Amino acid sequence: MTEISPVSENPIPLQAEPGHLIRRAHQLAVGTFAKTHGKQITPVQYAVLRALQDAPGMDQVTLADRVALDTSTTADIAARLDSKGWIVRELLPRRQRALRLTAEGEAVLAEMLPRVAPMYGQLLDALEPAEREEFLRLLRKFVHLNTPAPESPGDVPDQPSDRA
């Protein structure tokens, strides 16, 4: 009979666990986003629209990489945004699709963008200005260090999907 060893002599309190804190930070960010922009668009859909605004005509695989989603989730989000009339998907050779914002998609972003900086200001308001800069610097570093660099375009592993 195998003896079961204790998990830890001194377990980390839940409120101090990195995974729990990251999940709570995500909840705060999503809640602030919904309060600011309503529920007709999700933060992930917003990220897709912004990426397409920055690079019109991008294919879905490149878009998935740009917004850190797996390709099937990106395809689902693109289909939803297409059905809302916010993007168009043009079929390219080799079954790829080029994505572009429609005039309505551009209008959605134009309405949202003036509220983005104040929204993030509100989210980070409890921090001092130097703490905000440090918090964002550490978030960028954390994400960068935990995002594997693809060896070649075909070697990009699918990432867990975010609710679209």
PyMOL CGO cylinders between C-alpha atoms (Angstrom):
from pymol import cmd
from pymol.cgo import CYLINDER

trace = [
    CYLINDER, 0.00, 0.00, 0.00, 1.39, 3.38, -1.03, 0.3, 1, 1, 1, 1, 1, 1,
    CYLINDER, 1.39, 3.38, -1.03, 1.50, 6.07, 1.58, 0.3, 1, 1, 1, 1, 1, 1,
    CYLINDER, 1.50, 6.07, 1.58, -0.04, 9.38, 0.53, 0.3, 1, 1, 1, 1, 1, 1,
    CYLINDER, -0.04, 9.38, 0.53, 2.24, 12.27, 1.35, 0.3, 1, 1, 1, 1, 1, 1,
    CYLINDER, 2.24, 12.27, 1.35, 0.78, 15.56, 2.52, 0.3, 1, 1, 1, 1, 1, 1,
    CYLINDER, 0.78, 15.56, 2.52, 0.42, 18.25, -0.13, 0.3, 1, 1, 1, 1, 1, 1,
    CYLINDER, 0.42, 18.25, -0.13, 2.54, 20.66, 1.83, 0.3, 1, 1, 1, 1, 1, 1,
    CYLINDER, 2.54, 20.66, 1.83, 3.51, 21.42, 5.38, 0.3, 1, 1, 1, 1, 1, 1,
    CYLINDER, 3.51, 21.42, 5.38, 2.75, 25.10, 4.81, 0.3, 1, 1, 1, 1, 1, 1,
    CYLINDER, 2.75, 25.10, 4.81, 0.33, 25.49, 1.90, 0.3, 1, 1, 1, 1, 1, 1,
    CYLINDER, 0.33, 25.49, 1.90, 0.07, 28.88, 0.25, 0.3, 1, 1, 1, 1, 1, 1,
    CYLINDER, 0.07, 28.88, 0.25, -3.15, 30.62, 1.34, 0.3, 1, 1, 1, 1, 1, 1,
    CYLINDER, -3.15, 30.62, 1.34, -5.65, 30.70, -1.52, 0.3, 1, 1, 1, 1, 1, 1,
    CYLINDER, -5.65, 30.70, -1.52, -5.69, 34.51, -1.51, 0.3, 1, 1, 1, 1, 1, 1,
    CYLINDER, -5.69, 34.51, -1.51, -1.92, 34.47, -2.16, 0.3, 1, 1, 1, 1, 1, 1,
    CYLINDER, -1.92, 34.47, -2.16, -1.82, 31.84, -4.92, 0.3, 1, 1, 1, 1, 1, 1,
    CYLINDER, -1.82, 31.84, -4.92, -0.69, 33.34, -8.25, 0.3, 1, 1, 1, 1, 1, 1,
    CYLINDER, -0.69, 33.34, -8.25, -3.30, 31.43, -10.29, 0.3, 1, 1, 1, 1, 1, 1,
    CYLINDER, -3.30, 31.43, -10.29, -6.12, 32.60, -8.04, 0.3, 1, 1, 1, 1, 1, 1,
    CYLINDER, -6.12, 32.60, -8.04, -4.91, 36.22, -8.14, 0.3, 1, 1, 1, 1, 1, 1,
    CYLINDER, -4.91, 36.22, -8.14, -4.57, 36.13, -11.94, 0.3, 1, 1, 1, 1, 1, 1,
    CYLINDER, -4.57, 36.13, -11.94, -8.12, 34.73, -12.24, 0.3, 1, 1, 1, 1, 1, 1,
    CYLINDER, -8.12, 34.73, -12.24, -9.45, 37.46, -9.93, 0.3, 1, 1, 1, 1, 1, 1,
    CYLINDER, -9.45, 37.46, -9.93, -7.60, 40.15, -11.91, 0.3, 1, 1, 1, 1, 1, 1,
    CYLINDER, -7.60, 40.15, -11.91, -9.17, 38.74, -15.09, 0.3, 1, 1, 1, 1, 1, 1,
    CYLINDER, -9.17, 38.74, -15.09, -12.63, 38.87, -13.48, 0.3, 1, 1, 1, 1, 1, 1,
    CYLINDER, -12.63, 38.87, -13.48, -12.07, 42.51, -12.50, 0.3, 1, 1, 1, 1, 1, 1,
    CYLINDER, -12.07, 42.51, -12.50, -10.91, 43.41, -16.02, 0.3, 1, 1, 1, 1, 1, 1,
    CYLINDER, -10.91, 43.41, -16.02, -13.83, 41.63, -17.72, 0.3, 1, 1, 1, 1, 1, 1,
    CYLINDER, -13.83, 41.63, -17.72, -16.34, 43.16, -15.29, 0.3, 1, 1, 1, 1, 1, 1,
    CYLINDER, -16.34, 43.16, -15.29, -14.97, 46.65, -15.86, 0.3, 1, 1, 1, 1, 1, 1,
    CYLINDER, -14.97, 46.65, -15.86, -15.06, 46.07, -19.63, 0.3, 1, 1, 1, 1, 1, 1,
    CYLINDER, -15.06, 46.07, -19.63, -18.72, 44.94, -19.51, 0.3, 1, 1, 1, 1, 1, 1,
    CYLINDER, -18.72, 44.94, -19.51, -19.72, 47.87, -17.30, 0.3, 1, 1, 1, 1, 1, 1,
    CYLINDER, -19.72, 47.87, -17.30, -18.03, 50.29, -19.72, 0.3, 1, 1, 1, 1, 1, 1,
    CYLINDER, -18.03, 50.29, -19.72, -18.98, 48.78, -23.08, 0.3, 1, 1, 1, 1, 1, 1,
    CYLINDER, -18.98, 48.78, -23.08, -22.01, 46.63, -22.36, 0.3, 1, 1, 1, 1, 1, 1,
    CYLINDER, -22.01, 46.63, -22.36, -22.44, 42.96, -23.13, 0.3, 1, 1, 1, 1, 1, 1,
    CYLINDER, -22.44, 42.96, -23.13, -22.89, 43.15, -26.91, 0.3, 1, 1, 1, 1, 1, 1,
    CYLINDER, -22.89, 43.15, -26.91, -19.10, 42.75, -27.30, 0.3, 1, 1, 1, 1, 1, 1,
    CYLINDER, -19.10, 42.75, -27.30, -16.58, 40.72, -25.30, 0.3, 1, 1, 1, 1, 1, 1,
    CYLINDER, -16.58, 40.72, -25.30, -12.99, 41.72, -24.53, 0.3, 1, 1, 1, 1, 1, 1,
    CYLINDER, -12.99, 41.72, -24.53, -11.77, 38.99, -26.92, 0.3, 1, 1, 1, 1, 1, 1,
    CYLINDER, -11.77, 38.99, -26.92, -14.02, 40.28, -29.73, 0.3, 1, 1, 1, 1, 1, 1,
    CYLINDER, -14.02, 40.28, -29.73, -12.70, 43.78, -29.04, 0.3, 1, 1, 1, 1, 1, 1,
    CYLINDER, -12.70, 43.78, -29.04, -9.12, 42.49, -29.30, 0.3, 1, 1, 1, 1, 1, 1,
    CYLINDER, -9.12, 42.49, -29.30, -9.94, 40.90, -32.67, 0.3, 1, 1, 1, 1, 1, 1,
    CYLINDER, -9.94, 40.90, -32.67, -11.49, 44.13, -33.96, 0.3, 1, 1, 1, 1, 1, 1,
    CYLINDER, -11.49, 44.13, -33.96, -8.48, 46.15, -32.78, 0.3, 1, 1, 1, 1, 1, 1,
    CYLINDER, -8.48, 46.15, -32.78, -6.05, 43.72, -34.40, 0.3, 1, 1, 1, 1, 1, 1,
    CYLINDER, -6.05, 43.72, -34.40, -7.97, 43.97, -37.69, 0.3, 1, 1, 1, 1, 1, 1,
    CYLINDER, -7.97, 43.97, -37.69, -8.01, 47.74, -37.43, 0.3, 1, 1, 1, 1, 1, 1,
    CYLINDER, -8.01, 47.74, -37.43, -4.22, 47.67, -37.09, 0.3, 1, 1, 1, 1, 1, 1,
    CYLINDER, -4.22, 47.67, -37.09, -3.70, 45.18, -39.94, 0.3, 1, 1, 1, 1, 1, 1,
    CYLINDER, -3.70, 45.18, -39.94, -6.67, 45.00, -42.35, 0.3, 1, 1, 1, 1, 1, 1,
    CYLINDER, -6.67, 45.00, -42.35, -6.80, 41.87, -44.49, 0.3, 1, 1, 1, 1, 1, 1,
    CYLINDER, -6.80, 41.87, -44.49, -4.92, 39.71, -42.00, 0.3, 1, 1, 1, 1, 1, 1,
    CYLINDER, -4.92, 39.71, -42.00, -5.57, 35.97, -42.35, 0.3, 1, 1, 1, 1, 1, 1,
    CYLINDER, -5.57, 35.97, -42.35, -7.20, 34.03, -39.51, 0.3, 1, 1, 1, 1, 1, 1,
    CYLINDER, -7.20, 34.03, -39.51, -4.02, 32.13, -38.57, 0.3, 1, 1, 1, 1, 1, 1,
    CYLINDER, -4.02, 32.13, -38.57, -2.03, 35.35, -38.19, 0.3, 1, 1, 1, 1, 1, 1,
    CYLINDER, -2.03, 35.35, -38.19, -4.94, 36.91, -36.30, 0.3, 1, 1, 1, 1, 1, 1,
    CYLINDER, -4.94, 36.91, -36.30, -5.04, 33.93, -33.90, 0.3, 1, 1, 1, 1, 1, 1,
    CYLINDER, -5.04, 33.93, -33.90, -1.35, 34.43, -33.18, 0.3, 1, 1, 1, 1, 1, 1,
    CYLINDER, -1.35, 34.43, -33.18, -1.75, 38.20, -32.79, 0.3, 1, 1, 1, 1, 1, 1,
    CYLINDER, -1.75, 38.20, -32.79, -4.53, 37.90, -30.18, 0.3, 1, 1, 1, 1, 1, 1,
    CYLINDER, -4.53, 37.90, -30.18, -3.12, 34.74, -28.52, 0.3, 1, 1, 1, 1, 1, 1,
    CYLINDER, -3.12, 34.74, -28.52, -6.00, 32.38, -29.30, 0.3, 1, 1, 1, 1, 1, 1,
    CYLINDER, -6.00, 32.38, -29.30, -6.13, 28.98, -30.92, 0.3, 1, 1, 1, 1, 1, 1,
    CYLINDER, -6.13, 28.98, -30.92, -7.19, 28.93, -34.57, 0.3, 1, 1, 1, 1, 1, 1,
    CYLINDER, -7.19, 28.93, -34.57, -10.56, 27.23, -34.03, 0.3, 1, 1, 1, 1, 1, 1,
    CYLINDER, -10.56, 27.23, -34.03, -11.60, 29.78, -31.38, 0.3, 1, 1, 1, 1, 1, 1,
    CYLINDER, -11.60, 29.78, -31.38, -10.48, 32.58, -33.68, 0.3, 1, 1, 1, 1, 1, 1,
    CYLINDER, -10.48, 32.58, -33.68, -12.56, 31.10, -36.51, 0.3, 1, 1, 1, 1, 1, 1,
    CYLINDER, -12.56, 31.10, -36.51, -15.62, 30.97, -34.20, 0.3, 1, 1, 1, 1, 1, 1,
    CYLINDER, -15.62, 30.97, -34.20, -15.13, 34.57, -33.11, 0.3, 1, 1, 1, 1, 1, 1,
    CYLINDER, -15.13, 34.57, -33.11, -14.67, 35.67, -36.73, 0.3, 1, 1, 1, 1, 1, 1,
    CYLINDER, -14.67, 35.67, -36.73, -17.93, 33.93, -37.67, 0.3, 1, 1, 1, 1, 1, 1,
    CYLINDER, -17.93, 33.93, -37.67, -19.76, 35.73, -34.84, 0.3, 1, 1, 1, 1, 1, 1,
    CYLINDER, -19.76, 35.73, -34.84, -18.32, 39.10, -35.83, 0.3, 1, 1, 1, 1, 1, 1,
    CYLINDER, -18.32, 39.10, -35.83, -19.22, 38.40, -39.46, 0.3, 1, 1, 1, 1, 1, 1,
    CYLINDER, -19.22, 38.40, -39.46, -22.81, 37.58, -38.46, 0.3, 1, 1, 1, 1, 1, 1,
    CYLINDER, -22.81, 37.58, -38.46, -22.98, 40.88, -36.53, 0.3, 1, 1, 1, 1, 1, 1,
    CYLINDER, -22.98, 40.88, -36.53, -21.86, 42.66, -39.70, 0.3, 1, 1, 1, 1, 1, 1,
    CYLINDER, -21.86, 42.66, -39.70, -18.67, 43.97, -38.07, 0.3, 1, 1, 1, 1, 1, 1,
    CYLINDER, -18.67, 43.97, -38.07, -16.18, 42.12, -40.29, 0.3, 1, 1, 1, 1, 1, 1,
    CYLINDER, -16.18, 42.12, -40.29, -16.07, 40.41, -43.65, 0.3, 1, 1, 1, 1, 1, 1,
    CYLINDER, -16.07, 40.41, -43.65, -14.19, 37.19, -44.36, 0.3, 1, 1, 1, 1, 1, 1,
    CYLINDER, -14.19, 37.19, -44.36, -12.78, 36.86, -47.85, 0.3, 1, 1, 1, 1, 1, 1,
    CYLINDER, -12.78, 36.86, -47.85, -11.77, 33.39, -49.02, 0.3, 1, 1, 1, 1, 1, 1,
    CYLINDER, -11.77, 33.39, -49.02, -8.11, 33.21, -50.06, 0.3, 1, 1, 1, 1, 1, 1,
    CYLINDER, -8.11, 33.21, -50.06, -6.22, 30.42, -51.83, 0.3, 1, 1, 1, 1, 1, 1,
    CYLINDER, -6.22, 30.42, -51.83, -5.52, 27.33, -49.69, 0.3, 1, 1, 1, 1, 1, 1,
    CYLINDER, -5.52, 27.33, -49.69, -8.75, 27.81, -47.69, 0.3, 1, 1, 1, 1, 1, 1,
    CYLINDER, -8.75, 27.81, -47.69, -7.42, 30.76, -45.71, 0.3, 1, 1, 1, 1, 1, 1,
    CYLINDER, -7.42, 30.76, -45.71, -9.57, 33.80, -45.03, 0.3, 1, 1, 1, 1, 1, 1,
    CYLINDER, -9.57, 33.80, -45.03, -8.60, 37.46, -45.07, 0.3, 1, 1, 1, 1, 1, 1,
    CYLINDER, -8.60, 37.46, -45.07, -10.49, 39.48, -42.50, 0.3, 1, 1, 1, 1, 1, 1,
    CYLINDER, -10.49, 39.48, -42.50, -11.46, 43.14, -42.70, 0.3, 1, 1, 1, 1, 1, 1,
    CYLINDER, -11.46, 43.14, -42.70, -13.59, 45.48, -40.64, 0.3, 1, 1, 1, 1, 1, 1,
    CYLINDER, -13.59, 45.48, -40.64, -16.82, 46.69, -42.20, 0.3, 1, 1, 1, 1, 1, 1,
    CYLINDER, -16.82, 46.69, -42.20, -18.00, 50.27, -41.88, 0.3, 1, 1, 1, 1, 1, 1,
    CYLINDER, -18.00, 50.27, -41.88, -20.20, 49.07, -39.03, 0.3, 1, 1, 1, 1, 1, 1,
    CYLINDER, -20.20, 49.07, -39.03, -17.20, 47.40, -37.34, 0.3, 1, 1, 1, 1, 1, 1,
    CYLINDER, -17.20, 47.40, -37.34, -15.23, 50.64, -37.71, 0.3, 1, 1, 1, 1, 1, 1,
    CYLINDER, -15.23, 50.64, -37.71, -18.16, 52.52, -36.14, 0.3, 1, 1, 1, 1, 1, 1,
    CYLINDER, -18.16, 52.52, -36.14, -18.28, 50.09, -33.19, 0.3, 1, 1, 1, 1, 1, 1,
    CYLINDER, -18.28, 50.09, -33.19, -14.59, 50.71, -32.52, 0.3, 1, 1, 1, 1, 1, 1,
    CYLINDER, -14.59, 50.71, -32.52, -14.96, 54.47, -33.00, 0.3, 1, 1, 1, 1, 1, 1,
    CYLINDER, -14.96, 54.47, -33.00, -17.65, 54.46, -30.32, 0.3, 1, 1, 1, 1, 1, 1,
    CYLINDER, -17.65, 54.46, -30.32, -15.60, 52.30, -27.94, 0.3, 1, 1, 1, 1, 1, 1,
    CYLINDER, -15.60, 52.30, -27.94, -12.12, 53.79, -28.24, 0.3, 1, 1, 1, 1, 1, 1,
    CYLINDER, -12.12, 53.79, -28.24, -12.77, 57.07, -26.38, 0.3, 1, 1, 1, 1, 1, 1,
    CYLINDER, -12.77, 57.07, -26.38, -13.87, 55.00, -23.36, 0.3, 1, 1, 1, 1, 1, 1,
    CYLINDER, -13.87, 55.00, -23.36, -10.91, 52.60, -23.35, 0.3, 1, 1, 1, 1, 1, 1,
    CYLINDER, -10.91, 52.60, -23.35, -8.27, 54.76, -21.62, 0.3, 1, 1, 1, 1, 1, 1,
    CYLINDER, -8.27, 54.76, -21.62, -10.72, 55.98, -18.93, 0.3, 1, 1, 1, 1, 1, 1,
    CYLINDER, -10.72, 55.98, -18.93, -11.83, 52.37, -18.38, 0.3, 1, 1, 1, 1, 1, 1,
    CYLINDER, -11.83, 52.37, -18.38, -8.28, 51.22, -17.75, 0.3, 1, 1, 1, 1, 1, 1,
    CYLINDER, -8.28, 51.22, -17.75, -7.65, 54.31, -15.64, 0.3, 1, 1, 1, 1, 1, 1,
    CYLINDER, -7.65, 54.31, -15.64, -10.61, 53.27, -13.47, 0.3, 1, 1, 1, 1, 1, 1,
    CYLINDER, -10.61, 53.27, -13.47, -9.37, 49.69, -13.29, 0.3, 1, 1, 1, 1, 1, 1,
    CYLINDER, -9.37, 49.69, -13.29, -5.90, 50.78, -12.15, 0.3, 1, 1, 1, 1, 1, 1,
    CYLINDER, -5.90, 50.78, -12.15, -7.08, 53.77, -10.08, 0.3, 1, 1, 1, 1, 1, 1,
    CYLINDER, -7.08, 53.77, -10.08, -6.23, 52.16, -6.72, 0.3, 1, 1, 1, 1, 1, 1,
    CYLINDER, -6.23, 52.16, -6.72, -2.54, 52.07, -7.69, 0.3, 1, 1, 1, 1, 1, 1,
    CYLINDER, -2.54, 52.07, -7.69, -0.18, 55.03, -7.52, 0.3, 1, 1, 1, 1, 1, 1,
    CYLINDER, -0.18, 55.03, -7.52, 1.13, 56.15, -10.94, 0.3, 1, 1, 1, 1, 1, 1,
    CYLINDER, 1.13, 56.15, -10.94, 4.53, 54.48, -10.38, 0.3, 1, 1, 1, 1, 1, 1,
    CYLINDER, 4.53, 54.48, -10.38, 2.77, 51.30, -9.23, 0.3, 1, 1, 1, 1, 1, 1,
    CYLINDER, 2.77, 51.30, -9.23, 0.64, 51.28, -12.40, 0.3, 1, 1, 1, 1, 1, 1,
    CYLINDER, 0.64, 51.28, -12.40, 3.73, 51.49, -14.58, 0.3, 1, 1, 1, 1, 1, 1,
    CYLINDER, 3.73, 51.49, -14.58, 5.43, 48.73, -12.59, 0.3, 1, 1, 1, 1, 1, 1,
    CYLINDER, 5.43, 48.73, -12.59, 2.30, 46.54, -12.61, 0.3, 1, 1, 1, 1, 1, 1,
    CYLINDER, 2.30, 46.54, -12.61, 1.97, 46.83, -16.39, 0.3, 1, 1, 1, 1, 1, 1,
    CYLINDER, 1.97, 46.83, -16.39, 5.70, 46.28, -16.89, 0.3, 1, 1, 1, 1, 1, 1,
    CYLINDER, 5.70, 46.28, -16.89, 5.53, 43.10, -14.80, 0.3, 1, 1, 1, 1, 1, 1,
    CYLINDER, 5.53, 43.10, -14.80, 2.38, 41.90, -16.62, 0.3, 1, 1, 1, 1, 1, 1,
    CYLINDER, 2.38, 41.90, -16.62, 4.11, 42.35, -20.00, 0.3, 1, 1, 1, 1, 1, 1,
    CYLINDER, 4.11, 42.35, -20.00, 7.19, 40.52, -18.68, 0.3, 1, 1, 1, 1, 1, 1,
    CYLINDER, 7.19, 40.52, -18.68, 5.07, 37.70, -17.21, 0.3, 1, 1, 1, 1, 1, 1,
    CYLINDER, 5.07, 37.70, -17.21, 3.16, 37.20, -20.46, 0.3, 1, 1, 1, 1, 1, 1,
    CYLINDER, 3.16, 37.20, -20.46, 6.30, 37.44, -22.59, 0.3, 1, 1, 1, 1, 1, 1,
    CYLINDER, 6.30, 37.44, -22.59, 8.26, 34.95, -20.45, 0.3, 1, 1, 1, 1, 1, 1,
    CYLINDER, 8.26, 34.95, -20.45, 5.37, 32.48, -20.43, 0.3, 1, 1, 1, 1, 1, 1,
    CYLINDER, 5.37, 32.48, -20.43, 4.61, 32.64, -24.15, 0.3, 1, 1, 1, 1, 1, 1,
    CYLINDER, 4.61, 32.64, -24.15, 6.69, 30.13, -26.09, 0.3, 1, 1, 1, 1, 1, 1,
    CYLINDER, 6.69, 30.13, -26.09, 8.27, 31.47, -29.25, 0.3, 1, 1, 1, 1, 1, 1,
    CYLINDER, 8.27, 31.47, -29.25, 7.27, 29.34, -32.25, 0.3, 1, 1, 1, 1, 1, 1,
    CYLINDER, 7.27, 29.34, -32.25, 10.15, 27.65, -34.00, 0.3, 1, 1, 1, 1, 1, 1,
    CYLINDER, 10.15, 27.65, -34.00, 8.36, 27.85, -37.33, 0.3, 1, 1, 1, 1, 1, 1,
    CYLINDER, 8.36, 27.85, -37.33, 4.84, 28.84, -38.42, 0.3, 1, 1, 1, 1, 1, 1,
    CYLINDER, 4.84, 28.84, -38.42, 3.70, 25.20, -38.30, 0.3, 1, 1, 1, 1, 1, 1,
    CYLINDER, 3.70, 25.20, -38.30, 5.00, 24.68, -34.76, 0.3, 1, 1, 1, 1, 1, 1,
    CYLINDER, 5.00, 24.68, -34.76, 2.62, 27.05, -32.98, 0.3, 1, 1, 1, 1, 1, 1,
    CYLINDER, 2.62, 27.05, -32.98, 0.77, 25.03, -30.33, 0.3, 1, 1, 1, 1, 1, 1,
    CYLINDER, 0.77, 25.03, -30.33, -2.91, 25.68, -29.87, 0.3, 1, 1, 1, 1, 1, 1,
    CYLINDER, -2.91, 25.68, -29.87, -3.51, 27.78, -26.79, 0.3, 1, 1, 1, 1, 1, 1,
    CYLINDER, -3.51, 27.78, -26.79, -6.44, 27.41, -24.43, 0.3, 1, 1, 1, 1, 1, 1,
    CYLINDER, -6.44, 27.41, -24.43, -9.39, 29.34, -25.70, 0.3, 1, 1, 1, 1, 1, 1,
    CYLINDER, -9.39, 29.34, -25.70, -10.90, 32.34, -23.99, 0.3, 1, 1, 1, 1, 1, 1,
    CYLINDER, -10.90, 32.34, -23.99, -14.65, 32.65, -23.90, 0.3, 1, 1, 1, 1, 1, 1,
    CYLINDER, -14.65, 32.65, -23.90, -15.63, 34.49, -27.04, 0.3, 1, 1, 1, 1, 1, 1,
]
cmd.load_cgo(trace, "trace")
